[in-house]
Amino acid sequence: MNNIGGYSVKVRGKVIKVSGENETGDNIVKRIDDYIYLLNWYMPKEELKDHIHWMENPLYLNSKFYDRYIEIKLPSAQDIAINKRNIDYVYRYADEDGEVYYLRGSIDRYSNIIVEFATVQQDNITLEDKTNSLGPSEFILDADKEMSIYPESNSNNIGVKLYEDVATHSIIYYPTFGDGYNIEPINLDIMGKIDRGEIPLINYSEYDSANENMDDFIEMYGSDYN
């Protein structure tokens, strides 16, 4: 943390098509392959203290304790796709007659979400007002680390079974893992497989560079899934 001046997180969702109407009211639909940023977030280190939350029940994972976190909210790509919400993506389209139309994009609900994480070294930040560390500044990002999150993964298979125990007149519940009819209580064996990465909670993307430098990311930020 001593040499870190700030953090940057970006999240991209895949735009699969654009659509709109021409001057006669006919629908225009064009398939494309592009991405839109759902989040472009930067936080100077000086502001982190106002955004850190402490966990009431610290998480022990990969031989490390995690007792605090920063909450970042962004639009849900699946919600945007399923409910066909407008996104700030405009595509310029010219038909065979040279007429130009501006079409709106739609996010693909089945595609991976690309997450980009980068740090900023303290020496790479230039403040406009050197007496105000929280004022406007220019900065240079370090090389980013990319990973992807698939909209459906093994984390979807984690659930809770809830039932009434008639004998004791109480509600019994416990965590479960499984899909469809193959559901079982989460035990130490399953927890160990999750901890060791034998049951990965992230499905990595087929996107060519999505997981470049993933080993460096894991080594630096404390998660060893090997």
Backbone as a ProteinNet text record, in pm:
[ID]
protein_1_A
[PRIMARY]
MNNIGGYSVKVRGKVIKVSGENETGDNIVKRIDDYIYLLNWYMPKEELKDHIHWMENPLYLNSKFYDRYIEIKLPSAQDIAINKRNIDYVYRYADEDGEVYYLRGSIDRYSNIIVEFATVQQDNITLEDKTNSLGPSEFILDADKEMSIYPESNSNNIGVKLYEDVATHSIIYYPTFGDGYNIEPINLDIMGKIDRGEIPLINYSEYDSANENMDDFIEMYGSDYN
[TERTIARY]
81	0	85.2	210.2	290	315.5	335.6	368.2	246.2	130.3	9.6	-61.4	-90.2	-160.4	-309.7	-352.7	-494.5	-521.5	-648.8	-691.9	-793.4	-790.2	-884.5	-952.4	-1084.3	-1160.8	-1252.5	-1246.5	-1334.5	-1406.4	-1532.5	-1612	-1678.3	-1660.6	-1717.2	-1820.1	-1929.4	-2030.1	-2031.5	-2061.9	-2057.1	-2185	-2167.7	-2280.6	-2292.5	-2405.9	-2421	-2495.3	-2577.5	-2651.9	-2692.9	-2726.4	-2783.6	-2913.6	-3006	-3136.1	-3197.1	-3293.1	-3365	-3465.4	-3516.5	-3614.1	-3565.6	-3601.6	-3571.6	-3685.7	-3677.8	-3776.5	-3915.1	-3926.1	-4057.7	-4112.1	-4038.6	-4085.3	-4043.1	-3964.8	-3917.8	-3802.8	-3800.7	-3694.5	-3561.7	-3455.6	-3320	-3247.2	-3194.1	-3118.1	-2985.7	-2876.7	-2744.3	-2663.4	-2608.2	-2523.6	-2383.8	-2330.6	-2196.4	-2121.8	-1996.1	-1914	-1830.4	-1882.8	-1817.7	-1847.2	-1787.7	-1807.8	-1842.4	-1913.4	-1943.5	-1899	-1843.8	-1802.4	-1925.2	-1948.8	-2055.4	-2003.7	-1872.1	-1809.6	-1671.5	-1638.5	-1504.9	-1472.2	-1408.6	-1399	-1254	-1225.4	-1091.8	-1105.6	-1023.3	-1029.1	-888.9	-860.8	-731.8	-720.3	-599.6	-579.1	-631.5	-619.5	-661.8	-811	-889.3	-1033.9	-1078.8	-987.1	-1025.7	-1081.8	-1023.7	-1064.3	-1211.7	-1270.5	-1412.8	-1503.2	-1443.8	-1523.6	-1497.8	-1414.4	-1383	-1490.8	-1541.3	-1638.6	-1571.1	-1603.9	-1549.7	-1650.8	-1601.3	-1688.1	-1713	-1840.2	-1872.4	-1816.8	-1816.9	-1763.7	-1652.5	-1526.8	-1416	-1411.8	-1368.8	-1361.4	-1220.6	-1210.1	-1081.4	-1075.2	-985	-976.6	-831.9	-789	-651.8	-548.7	-572.9	-480.7	-465.4	-564.6	-560.1	-694.6	-691.5	-813.1	-844.7	-972	-1018.9	-1125	-1094.6	-1184.6	-1240.2	-1209.7	-1263.8	-1280.9	-1364.6	-1392.6	-1439.3	-1434.2	-1487.2	-1602.3	-1715.2	-1833	-1841.9	-1850.5	-1864.4	-1990.3	-2078.2	-2203	-2196.8	-2251.5	-2254.7	-2378.7	-2420.5	-2538.9	-2516.8	-2620.4	-2613.1	-2631.3	-2532.1	-2541.2	-2659.9	-2684.9	-2797.5	-2930.3	-2941.2	-3065.1	-3088.5	-2981.4	-2994.1	-3040.2	-2982.1	-3014.9	-3155.2	-3189.2	-3319	-3433.6	-3417	-3525	-3513.7	-3415.7	-3399.2	-3392.4	-3310.2	-3294.2	-3201.6	-3223.2	-3138.4	-2997.5	-2900.3	-2762.3	-2705.2	-2601.6	-2542	-2444.7	-2501	-2420.1	-2492.7	-2430.8	-2493.1	-2404.1	-2467.2	-2394.4	-2439.9	-2343.8	-2376.2	-2386.4	-2502.5	-2528.3	-2576.6	-2514.9	-2557.2	-2609.5	-2731.5	-2786.6	-2734.3	-2786.7	-2736.5	-2768.6	-2866.3	-2901.7	-2825	-2736.4	-2657.9	-2727	-2848.3	-2917	-2845.8	-2825.3	-2753.5	-2851.9	-2838.4	-2922.2	-2832	-2881.3	-2808.7	-2887.6	-2827.2	-2895.3	-2848.7	-2939	-2908.1	-2857.3	-2761.8	-2703	-2777.6	-2761.2	-2817.9	-2707.7	-2708.9	-2607.2	-2646.9	-2546.9	-2568.1	-2571.7	-2682.6	-2700.2	-2613.4	-2564.7	-2489.6	-2338	-2292.6	-2148.7	-2081.7	-1952.2	-1874.1	-1861.7	-1848.8	-1821.3	-1670.3	-1608.6	-1463.9	-1433.7	-1348.9	-1310.8	-1163.7	-1134.2	-997.2	-961.6	-850.4	-806.1	-664.8	-640.5	-507.2	-478.9	-351.5	-309.3	-242.9	-224.8	-154.3	-45.3	78.2	188.7	184.4	226.5	222.8	301.8	412.5	496.8	433.6	328.3	263.4	137	121.6	7.2	57.3	-3.3	31.4	-91.4	-83.8	-195.8	-193.2	-311.7	-320.3	-287.9	-336.3	-307	-235.3	-105.8	-26.9	-62.7	-141.6	-184.7	-315.9	-377.4	-506.5	-493.5	-469.5	-447.6	-573.3	-690.5	-815.7	-869	-791.3	-835.3	-809.9	-838.7	-816.3	-671.2	-650.5	-515.4	-506	-386.4	-358	-278.3	-306.1	-235.5	-213.8	-116.2	-84	-109.8	-194.8	-227.1	-112.5	-90.6	-1.8	-69.3	7.7	-50.5	-168.1	-279.7	-398.2	-397.8	-475.2	-496	-640.2	-659	-793.2	-837.2	-964	-1026.3	-1171.5	-1239.1	-1377.9	-1466.1	-1589.4	-1689.4	-1803.3	-1828.2	-1936.7	-2068.2	-2176.6	-2302.8	-2357.3	-2316.3	-2355.4	-2229.5	-2213	-2094.4	-2133.7	-2035.8	-2064	-2122.3	-2099.5	-2158.4	-2311.2	-2368.2	-2512.4	-2564	-2475.6	-2516.4	-2512.4	-2473.9	-2474.1	-2611.2	-2672.9	-2806.5	-2826.5	-2951.5	-2988	-3111.8	-3108.6	-3226.9	-3294.4	-3423.8	-3500.3	-3621.7	-3642.9	-3761.1	-3800.8	-3921.5	-3973.4	-3952.4	-3891.7	-3875.5	-3997.4	-4086.4	-4212.6	-4187.4	-4088.3	-4063.5	-4022.6	-3941.3	-3891.4	-3962	-4055.1	-4127.8	-4031	-3931.9	-3832.1	-3803.1	-3741.2	-3701.1	-3554.4	-3528.3	-3392.1	-3344.1	-3221.3	-3165.3	-3015.5	-2963.6	-2820.8	-2782.3	-2655.2	-2611.6	-2599.7	-2625.8	-2618.8	-2537.6	-2495.2	-2425.4	-2473	-2503.2	-2544.4	-2637.5	-2664.9	-2748.2	-2855.5	-2979.6	-3088.7	-3117.3	-3110.9	-3141.1	-3018	-2901.8	-2776.7	-2737.2	-2809.8	-2786.7	-2752.6	-2646.7	-2604.8	-2560.8	-2562.9	-2518.2	-2370.9	-2336.9	-2196.6	-2124.4	-2025.2	-1947.8	-1801.6	-1715.6	-1574.5	-1508.4	-1553.4	-1495.7	-1523.7	-1648.8	-1684.8	-1615.2	-1609.8	-1542.3	-1394.8	-1332.5	-1192.6	-1172.1	-1264	-1253.9	-1271.2	-1360.1	-1377.2	-1250.8	-1196.1	-1077	-956.5	-946.9	-832.8	-855.8	-975.5	-1003.7	-1050.8	-1071	-1123.4	-1268.5	-1338.2	-1470.4	-1454.8	-1418.5	-1396.6	-1528.7	-1528.9	-1649.2	-1651.3	-1544.5	-1538.4	-1506	-1585.4	-1553.9	-1476.7	-1354	-1271.1	-1311.9	-1293.3	-1341.6	-1259.1	-1322.6	-1250.8	-1193	-1224.1	-1171.7	-1018.9	-953.6	-811.9	-724	-740.4	-648	-714.5	-830.6	-906.7	-829.6	-746.8	-677.3	-526.1	-481.7	-339	-290.8	-174.8	-114.6	-197.4	-285.3	-366.6	-280.1	-171.5	-81.8	-19.7	16.3	72.6	-31	-154	-263.5	-283.4	-288.2	-310	-195	-72.5	43.7	44.8	8.8	16.8	-96.6	-220.2	-336.6	-390.6	-312.4	-337.6	-439.9	-461.8	-555.2	-483.6	-458.2	-389.6	-487	-530.6	-632.1	-570.8	-438.2	-374.6	-395.3
-120.9	0	127.1	118.1	239.6	307.3	227.4	284.1	299.6	255.5	260.6	393.5	462.1	589.2	576.5	466.8	448.8	318.7	292.3	169	201.2	119.8	136.2	2	4	-114.9	-78.6	-159.6	-140.8	-272.6	-262.4	-381.2	-360.7	-460.2	-450.1	-559.5	-522.3	-618	-624.1	-741.9	-760.3	-711.2	-629.4	-582.7	-676	-745.2	-848.4	-798	-693.6	-642.6	-498.5	-431	-296.6	-297.9	-213.8	-213.8	-74.9	-54.9	72	66.7	181.3	189.6	286.6	256.6	351.6	450.6	537.8	645.8	594.9	471	413.8	329	320.6	244.8	99.5	56.2	-81.8	-99.8	-217.9	-247.4	-275.8	-224.7	-253.1	-325.7	-443.1	-519.9	-560.4	-533.2	-566.8	-634.3	-750.8	-822.6	-761	-738.1	-682.2	-758.4	-726.6	-788.8	-679.7	-625.3	-512.3	-517.2	-425.7	-419.7	-277.1	-266.2	-137.3	-140.8	-30.7	-23.4	-0.1	-95.2	-81.3	-10.3	-11.1	55.8	102.7	226.5	280.9	360.9	293.9	343	363.1	477.1	503.8	560.3	510.3	556.5	589.3	717.3	751.6	686.2	653.1	584.7	667.9	800.1	886.6	874.5	834.3	823.5	684.2	587.8	450.1	435.4	509	492.8	523.4	604	638.1	534.5	435.8	337.5	194	175.8	41.2	-5.2	-125.6	-187.6	-305.9	-323.4	-434.6	-548.8	-669.7	-786.7	-833.3	-855.7	-905.1	-1046.2	-1124.4	-1259.5	-1270.9	-1250	-1255.6	-1387.9	-1379.7	-1495.4	-1553	-1684.1	-1753	-1833.3	-1795.5	-1859.4	-1863.1	-1979.5	-1994.7	-1952.4	-1996.7	-1972.1	-1825.1	-1744.7	-1601.5	-1557.2	-1457.3	-1396.8	-1269.9	-1252.7	-1131.2	-1069.3	-949.5	-890.3	-755.2	-710.6	-581.9	-584.4	-496.1	-494.6	-355.9	-332.6	-209.7	-249.3	-186.1	-218.8	-125.1	-184.1	-108.3	-156.2	-66.4	-103.5	-65.5	-151.7	-125.4	-192.1	-149.7	-211.5	-360.1	-439.4	-582.8	-607.3	-672.6	-700.9	-791	-890.9	-980.9	-907.9	-818.4	-741.4	-653	-589.1	-504.7	-586.3	-708	-791.5	-848.3	-905.1	-971.8	-872.5	-756	-656.2	-552.8	-575.1	-490.7	-342.8	-311.7	-173	-98.8	31	112.2	122.2	114.1	136.3	248.5	310.7	425.7	377.2	308	256.2	290.5	373.8	418.4	374.9	317	262.7	336.7	388.6	459.6	359.9	356.6	257.4	328.8	293.5	349.3	235.6	252.5	145.9	160.2	72.5	70	197.8	275.4	401.3	519.6	491.7	599	669.4	622.4	682	640.1	734.1	708.7	702	596.9	579.3	552.4	591	566.5	464.4	348.2	235.6	216.5	163.3	135.2	-7.4	-26.2	-157.7	-239.1	-371.1	-464.9	-556.3	-580.6	-664.9	-811.8	-896.9	-1040.7	-1099	-1159.6	-1211.3	-1334.4	-1400.4	-1524.3	-1504.7	-1386.4	-1363.7	-1329.3	-1353.9	-1323.9	-1174.2	-1137.2	-1000.1	-987.8	-891.6	-872.8	-769.2	-809.2	-721.2	-683	-554.2	-504.3	-434.2	-476.1	-417.5	-363.6	-243.4	-184.5	-97.6	-84.1	5.6	128.7	230.4	352.5	378.4	386	414.1	560.4	583.3	718.6	816.8	771.7	859.4	892.1	819.1	840.8	924.6	995.1	1085.1	1228.5	1313.5	1456.6	1536.2	1600	1679.6	1819.2	1870	2008.7	2105.2	2070.2	2149.7	2057.9	2075.5	1983.6	1990.2	2090.7	2099.2	2025.6	1975.8	1906.7	1767.7	1667.5	1531.6	1469.3	1529.7	1474.8	1556	1653.6	1737.2	1672.5	1745.2	1693.1	1651.6	1545	1496.5	1422.8	1404.4	1318.4	1198.7	1082	963.6	864.8	777.7	673.8	538.3	458.2	327.4	229.4	140.5	27.7	-68.2	-164.9	-265.5	-332.9	-340.6	-396.1	-548.9	-606.4	-750.3	-775.8	-870.6	-899.3	-1038.4	-1048.3	-1177.2	-1164.7	-1275.7	-1268.9	-1347.7	-1305.8	-1372.7	-1417.4	-1546	-1599.2	-1578.6	-1545.9	-1519.3	-1639.3	-1760	-1878.5	-1956.9	-1993.1	-2064.5	-2156	-2220.5	-2309.4	-2235.5	-2104.5	-2027.7	-2029.3	-2052.9	-2065.7	-2191.9	-2287.6	-2414.4	-2414.2	-2301.9	-2289.9	-2239.7	-2313	-2275.9	-2311.4	-2306.8	-2338.2	-2427.6	-2533.6	-2616.8	-2576.7	-2559.1	-2509.9	-2599.9	-2649.2	-2733.3	-2724.6	-2769.7	-2767.4	-2903.6	-2901.7	-3023.1	-3035.9	-3127.1	-3140.5	-3183.5	-3269.5	-3322.9	-3213.4	-3119.8	-3014.8	-2880.7	-2876.7	-2753.1	-2637	-2667.1	-2565.4	-2567.6	-2460.6	-2449.8	-2491.1	-2587.7	-2635.9	-2587.2	-2538	-2498.4	-2524.8	-2549.7	-2573.3	-2545.6	-2509.9	-2478	-2604.8	-2591.3	-2704.4	-2667	-2770.8	-2750.6	-2855.7	-2813.2	-2908.7	-2845.5	-2920.1	-2872	-2975.3	-2930.6	-3022.2	-3118.2	-3249	-3349.6	-3390.6	-3345.4	-3381.9	-3272.1	-3262.4	-3158.3	-3225.6	-3178.5	-3236.9	-3126.4	-3155.2	-3054.4	-3019.1	-2892.9	-2852.4	-2904.5	-2990.1	-3047.1	-3004.6	-3057.6	-3018.7	-3061.5	-3173.6	-3219.2	-3119.3	-3074.9	-2977	-2844.2	-2801.3	-2675.3	-2681.8	-2798.4	-2813.8	-2806.4	-2866.6	-2862.9	-2720.4	-2643.5	-2503.4	-2424.8	-2448.9	-2377.5	-2407.6	-2532.9	-2572.2	-2544.1	-2500.9	-2471.9	-2591.4	-2707.7	-2823.6	-2799.9	-2719.4	-2669.3	-2519.2	-2474.1	-2330.4	-2254.3	-2140.4	-2057.1	-1956.7	-1952.9	-1865.7	-1950.6	-1937.9	-2001.3	-1901.1	-1935.2	-1839.7	-1829	-1712.4	-1678.8	-1743	-1758.8	-1795.9	-1671.9	-1555.7	-1429.7	-1434.8	-1406.5	-1435.8	-1387.8	-1261.9	-1206.7	-1185.4	-1248.9	-1220.5	-1254.9	-1361	-1402.8	-1388.1	-1298.1	-1270.5	-1219	-1266.1	-1223.2	-1261.2	-1362.5	-1403.8	-1456	-1527.2	-1577.4	-1462.9	-1355.5	-1239.2	-1176.1	-1170.8	-1112.9	-1193.3	-1326.6	-1412.8	-1400.1	-1396.3	-1386.5	-1254.7	-1147.7	-1015.1	-991.5	-1040.7	-1003.6	-1116.2	-1226.9	-1319	-1427.4	-1475	-1585.1	-1688.2	-1804	-1911	-2023.4	-2033.8	-2133.9	-2260.3	-2275.2	-2395.4	-2513.5
0	0	0	50.1	63.1	-71.2	-176.5	-307.8	-398	-350.9	-432.4	-412.4	-523.2	-515	-536.1	-598	-623.1	-695.7	-717.5	-782.4	-891.4	-995.3	-1105.9	-1132.7	-1146.5	-1182.4	-1298.7	-1404	-1518.9	-1547	-1586.3	-1618	-1752.7	-1843.7	-1977.8	-2001.9	-2066.6	-2110.4	-2262	-2318.2	-2462.6	-2528.9	-2633.5	-2714.6	-2834.8	-2845.8	-2948.3	-3072.6	-3055.8	-3171.2	-3147.2	-3257.2	-3250.4	-3329	-3290.5	-3357.5	-3353.1	-3440.9	-3449.2	-3562.9	-3601.7	-3710.1	-3816.7	-3942.4	-4048.6	-4062.3	-4163.6	-4176.1	-4210.7	-4259.9	-4291.4	-4176.7	-4068.7	-3953.4	-3951.6	-4050.6	-4053.1	-3953.3	-3892	-3794.9	-3865.3	-3806.6	-3854.1	-3741.8	-3769.7	-3671.4	-3733.9	-3664.5	-3716.5	-3606.1	-3636.9	-3542.1	-3541.1	-3421.2	-3408.5	-3298.2	-3279.6	-3176.4	-3110.7	-3001	-2937.3	-2787.4	-2712.1	-2567.2	-2526	-2413.6	-2353.3	-2208.1	-2159.8	-2019.7	-1931.1	-1840.2	-1741	-1615.8	-1599.9	-1485.9	-1527.4	-1492.8	-1513.9	-1387.7	-1292.2	-1155.2	-1114.9	-1053.3	-1000.1	-859.1	-767.2	-629.8	-579.6	-546.1	-484.2	-346.7	-309.6	-181	-64.7	-74.3	36.2	63.8	-37	-17.7	24.2	21.2	51.5	192.4	287.1	427.6	447.8	360.9	374.5	309.6	244	171.5	215.8	317.4	365.1	462.4	439.7	529.4	600	727.2	803.7	804.8	786.3	786	929.1	962.3	1095.6	1115.5	1007	1011.9	908.7	948.3	852	776.5	652.2	564.6	567.1	588.6	584.6	455.7	366.7	236.7	191.4	143.7	95.6	200.2	323.9	436	469.5	434.9	466.5	523.1	611.2	663.1	585.1	548.7	482	573	626.3	724.7	683.2	560.5	515.7	363.4	314.6	171.2	129	0.6	-59.2	-149.9	-135.2	-214.2	-334.8	-452.6	-576.7	-647.1	-680	-746	-894	-977.7	-1120.5	-1179.3	-1299.4	-1361.1	-1387.2	-1367.7	-1395	-1544.4	-1605.3	-1748.9	-1778.7	-1693.6	-1717.1	-1706.2	-1606.8	-1592.4	-1714.2	-1762.5	-1881.5	-2000.6	-2014.6	-2130.2	-2121.1	-2006.6	-1992.1	-2001.2	-1939.1	-1936.4	-2047.9	-2138.2	-2256.7	-2221.1	-2124.1	-2082.1	-2178.9	-2189.5	-2277	-2220.8	-2308.6	-2269.2	-2354.4	-2302.3	-2370.5	-2477.8	-2577	-2687	-2816.9	-2897.9	-3023.4	-3139.7	-3240.2	-3355.9	-3481.5	-3557.9	-3681.5	-3796.3	-3861.6	-3966.6	-4093	-4205.5	-4334.8	-4421.8	-4476.2	-4560.5	-4703.8	-4793.2	-4931.1	-5006.9	-4959.5	-5024.2	-4966.6	-4871.3	-4812	-4696.1	-4659	-4544.5	-4415.9	-4325.8	-4202.3	-4085.5	-4004.9	-3886.9	-3766	-3651.8	-3527.4	-3446	-3427	-3365.3	-3221.4	-3138.9	-2999.1	-2983.1	-2890.7	-2869.6	-2765.5	-2772.3	-2675.6	-2623.7	-2492.8	-2430.1	-2440.3	-2460.9	-2469.7	-2328	-2291.3	-2155.6	-2127.6	-2233.2	-2214.6	-2220.1	-2250.4	-2266.1	-2133.7	-2130.4	-2011.7	-1988.7	-1861.9	-1823	-1802	-1867.1	-1857.4	-1748.8	-1652.6	-1542.3	-1558.6	-1554.5	-1564.4	-1433.3	-1374.2	-1248	-1265	-1214.2	-1225.2	-1103.2	-1071.1	-965	-1027.4	-945.4	-986.5	-883.3	-928.8	-837.5	-793.7	-668.5	-613.6	-700.4	-756.7	-838.4	-973.6	-1011.5	-1141.2	-1130.8	-1019.2	-1000.3	-995.3	-1076.5	-1078.1	-1036.6	-921.4	-870.5	-931.5	-968.4	-1015.9	-902.5	-781.4	-662.8	-563.8	-546.7	-464.4	-316.4	-275.5	-136.6	-113.1	-221.3	-210.4	-272.8	-189.5	-240.1	-298.5	-272	-323.8	-441.9	-486.4	-596.6	-732	-840.4	-976.1	-996.5	-1072.4	-1094.4	-1227	-1273.8	-1387.8	-1336.8	-1392.7	-1344	-1457.7	-1438.1	-1535.6	-1470.2	-1533.3	-1478.4	-1502.1	-1404.6	-1426.8	-1525.8	-1573.6	-1662.9	-1593.1	-1663.7	-1598.8	-1601	-1509.3	-1501.9	-1544.7	-1633.5	-1684.1	-1642.3	-1608.6	-1585.7	-1630.4	-1641.8	-1685	-1591.2	-1581.7	-1499.3	-1590.5	-1590.9	-1672.3	-1597.7	-1667.2	-1597.2	-1520.6	-1558.5	-1484.7	-1450.1	-1324.2	-1280.2	-1165.4	-1106.4	-993.3	-874.3	-868.1	-757.7	-763.9	-883.3	-895	-826.8	-802	-743	-591.2	-532.1	-386.3	-341.4	-251.9	-206.4	-60.1	-17.3	121.1	120	199.5	217.4	347.5	341.7	455.1	473.9	596.9	621.1	768.3	796.5	933.7	998.7	1115.1	1193.6	1284.5	1246.9	1320.3	1464.2	1484.2	1618.5	1716.6	1669.7	1759.5	1739.2	1640.5	1608.6	1580.5	1499.2	1466.4	1316.6	1269.2	1129.2	1118.4	1031.3	1009.8	872.8	868.3	739.3	737.7	617.6	601	456.4	431.7	294.6	210.5	81.4	-10.7	-133.8	-205.1	-331.7	-429.8	-551.9	-653.9	-754.6	-859.8	-969.8	-997.8	-1014.2	-1046.4	-932.6	-962.1	-860.6	-781.6	-821	-754.4	-656.8	-547.1	-447.4	-315.1	-250.1	-123.4	-28.7	101.9	199	176.9	198.3	190.1	314	289.8	399.7	385.4	472.5	468.5	338.7	280.6	154.6	42.4	32.7	-70.2	-44.5	81.1	113.1	75.3	98.6	61.3	-88.9	-166.3	-312	-364.2	-301.4	-340.8	-307.4	-188.2	-143.4	-232.6	-280.9	-364	-512	-548.6	-688.6	-767.3	-701.8	-773	-814.8	-737.1	-776.9	-796.4	-916.9	-938.4	-937.5	-874.1	-870.6	-984.2	-1064.9	-1181.6	-1303.1	-1407.7	-1534.9	-1619.4	-1656.5	-1727.4	-1873.6	-1926.4	-2059.7	-2170.9	-2286	-2406.4	-2474	-2417.7	-2467.4	-2463.2	-2574.6	-2593.2	-2478.3	-2436.7	-2338	-2203	-2183.3	-2061.5	-1935.3	-1939.3	-1818.8	-1829.9	-1917.3	-1924	-1788.7	-1747.6	-1621.4	-1498.9	-1515.4	-1402	-1287.5	-1320.9	-1217	-1137.5	-1207.7	-1138.8	-1047.2	-1095.8	-1016.6	-887.8	-902.2	-786.8	-687.6	-739.3	-651.2	-575.3	-644.7	-581.9	-483.6	-516	-435.3	-349.2	-340.1	-230.6	-252.5	-374.3	-397.6	-484.2	-426.9	-499.5	-524.6	-652	-684.6	-742.1	-735.3	-787.5	-691.9
[MASK]
++++++++++++++++++++++++++++++++++++++++++++++++++++++++++++++++++++++++++++++++++++++++++++++++++++++++++++++++++++++++++++++++++++++++++++++++++++++++++++++++++++++++++++++++++++++++++++++++++++++++++++++++++++++++++++++++++

